[in-house]
Amino acid sequence: MRRIYCVVLLASAFLVSCGNDEGFTFAPTPAAGLTVVNAIPASPVLTLDTNNRTTGAISFAETTRNTDVLPQIPLDFRVSFFNDGVSQTVLEDQFTLDIDFNQIVILTGSVDTATAVKIVEPPFTYPEGSTDTRIRFMNATSSVASATLTLTNPNGPDATVAMTNGQPTGFSTTTSGDGVQIEIRDTSSNALLWRSGNFVLTPGADRFFILTDYFGPGSGTVRMSSVNDPSGIPIFLNEEIPSAVRFVNQTANQGQLDFLVDDVLAASLNFGEVSDFIEFPESAVIMTVTPAGDPTTELSSVEQLLFRGQFATNSAAVGLDGTGVGTSFFIEDRRRVDTQAVVLVTKLAPVVSLVDLYFQDPGEALSGRADVISLQDFTSGPLFVPPGSYDLYVTEAGNTNVLIGPQAITVNSRGVYTIQVIEAAGGGEPIQLALLDDFQN
């Protein structure tokens, strides 16, 4: 230890001395770049390790930023996820990058048979004043064997690109500007798969557009996104994908309620009823709750932002004052996940201020040592639960005073479940559970 300490001091002194010499400059540390994309459709959140150091965690359709790594040395790369508290390896690999090269790793397949598609990009410099941009494409879907991409550019040359599944294309060069559009069709059937709407390409930047599976609203099954776009914001701001909202009436102290969006009736629901998901364009809307058939009496009115490609649930419940109507609006990821159940939990019972939820093994005593989630009024949270049977308890926050339970439940991998904590019919205690989605299937 002493020897190392002395060497560090001497080296530091030498560098300081040299740094004062006339004409001395520090050379930049050599680096390469690494970007990882998760295109495994049913994957849980994946943990990434490089050289035994955790460097990130990404869910499906997410990408890491371009991370600097040391070049010209072997890089050990591991992808894993936690399955019931145990780290499970998805993929292990080793690669070496040259100085200033970038590597993009696209994870495809499944958590049991994952494949890493690697793209190595040498450094490239655009000529000064260039208005060009280069785009690379990849079909990383699980269902489209071959797709044909047509890029229409009013500022320069159009392009038609064949995208074979799992194989990144070379770069296509086009002219930057606005009004650019992409259309993707299935090569074998010519069926329209996705359309971008108008978007903008900025000059002097390389782009990587990847087609992945899609699990959001609408009839589409695939969606294109930009990996590490140099603009730093989503590029396809006009893609033709809707948002979708469902409505839930858990207002125990009211009768039938109407749910309106921008003064147009979307659903009329009795206590405990749930609407189907209804599609809307991306926009800012006013969501209003009124007594059934009485649109002039507003019980609740809130502006909400609807985003394309996202599901949301708008629930009405007893208000915080115990008499009026309050609403909760939560965006939900309803993608089904291998190895886990997705459980969406919302508290809609202000008669009890804070509650804790416990998932216990059947027959296991409630000890209070490991609550799964704590909830306050009109809050929500997704849980990723190992498949199996459980006794569900709801208790007062911070103690084991049981308010609900044991409630026997069973959840399966690839299931999507919703638990709502609501007040009893008529309002007030005892609070109870509403079990929705796959609990009802």
Beta strands, then each sheet from edge to edge (+ up, - down):
strand 1: 32-38
strand 2: 46-50
strand 3: 53-58
strand 4: 67-69
strand 5: 75-83
strand 6: 86-95
strand 7: 102-108
strand 8: 115-121
strand 9: 132-139
strand 10: 146-152
strand 11: 159-164
strand 12: 172-175
strand 13: 177-186
strand 14: 192-195
strand 15: 199-201
strand 16: 206-213
strand 17: 222-227
strand 18: 243-250
strand 19: 257-261
strand 20: 264-269
strand 21: 278-280
strand 22: 283-291
strand 23: 300-306
strand 24: 311-318
strand 25: 325-332
strand 26: 341-348
strand 27: 355-360
strand 28: 373-375
strand 29: 380-385
strand 30: 388-396
strand 31: 402-411
strand 32: 416-422
strand 33: 432-437
sheet 1: 4+ 1- 7- 8+
sheet 2: 3+ 2- 5+ 6-
sheet 3: 12+ 9- 16- 17+
sheet 4: 11+ 10- 13+ 14-
sheet 5: 11+ 10- 13+ 15-
sheet 6: 21+ 18- 24- 25+
sheet 7: 20+ 19- 22+ 23-
sheet 8: 29+ 26- 32- 33+
sheet 9: 28+ 27- 30+ 31-
end
